[in-house]
Amino acid sequence: MTQASVPDVDQILRHNRKVLVRHVSVRVALGAALVGLPFVLQSAGVSVSTLTVLPIVPGLFILLFLYLRVGLGRRLKVCEKVLRTYSLEYRSRVVRKQSQRLLLGDVHTVKLSVRGQHGAPSMRAVSASSVRRWPEGAEGGDAWFAGDSAFGGVMILPGTGDLFFLQPTDWEKFASERAQADPERRGRAEQAGISRLLEKEPNPMAGLGN
C-alpha cells in the first residue's frame, strides 16, 4: 500500500467542525419543533389533550441527549489540542474489532498497525463530530495517528477526512507506564489534554440534576 500524503490538519478540523455543526443543528431544530408543537396547536385553537402535549416528551429527550453527548463533550477541542501538540504518524492498517452504540456515541475498538510491527494497543475510538457511524471503506485501510498510545490521541482517516478521538481501551493497563513517563512526556500529554481518561459514558440523571 502506498503511503498517503500527510493530511492538512486545518482542513480536517474545518471539515469535522462543519459536520458537528450540521449534526447539532438538525437535532436542535427537531427537538425545538417537537417541544413547540403543542403551543403552536394551542394558539391555533386546538384544545389541550394528552395527544397534543405528547410531542414535548421526545423533544426534551432529544435535546437532553444532545446536551449530554455534545455539551458535556470536549472531543473536537481536545483533538485540535492533540494535533497542535503531536506530529502525525502514519499507520498502515486500521482494524476495527467491535463497535458499541452508547449514549456518548458509537464507540469503536480499533488497532492501528504499522507494517512489520506487532503488538499495537487496543484503542477506543469516538467520532470527534459525534456522527454515529463507522466510515465506509475505512476497515483495513490506512490512517494517521497523533498522540501517545498510553494516554490517547487522534486518528485521521485520509480517505474520508473523519477524525476520531482515541484513548486506551483498558485505561488502567497503562497506568504504570503513564506514572513512570518522564516529565517531558507527561507534560506533552497534559498540554494536549489527554493526561486523564476523558471519554466516560454520561449519566442522564446527572444531566437532569445540573
Salt bridges, closest charged atoms under 4 A:
ASP10 OD1 - ARG84 NH2 2.80
GLU80 OE1 - ARG17 NH2 3.34
GLU80 OE2 - ARG84 NH2 3.58
GLU89 OE1 - ARG91 NH2 3.03
ASP106 OD1 - ARG101 NH1 3.69
ASP106 OD1 - ARG132 NH1 2.95
GLU139 OE1 - ARG96 NE 3.63
ASP148 OD2 - ARG185 NE 2.57
ASP162 OD1 - ARG133 NH2 3.40
GLU177 OE2 - ARG185 NH2 2.73
GLU199 OE2 - ARG75 NE 2.73
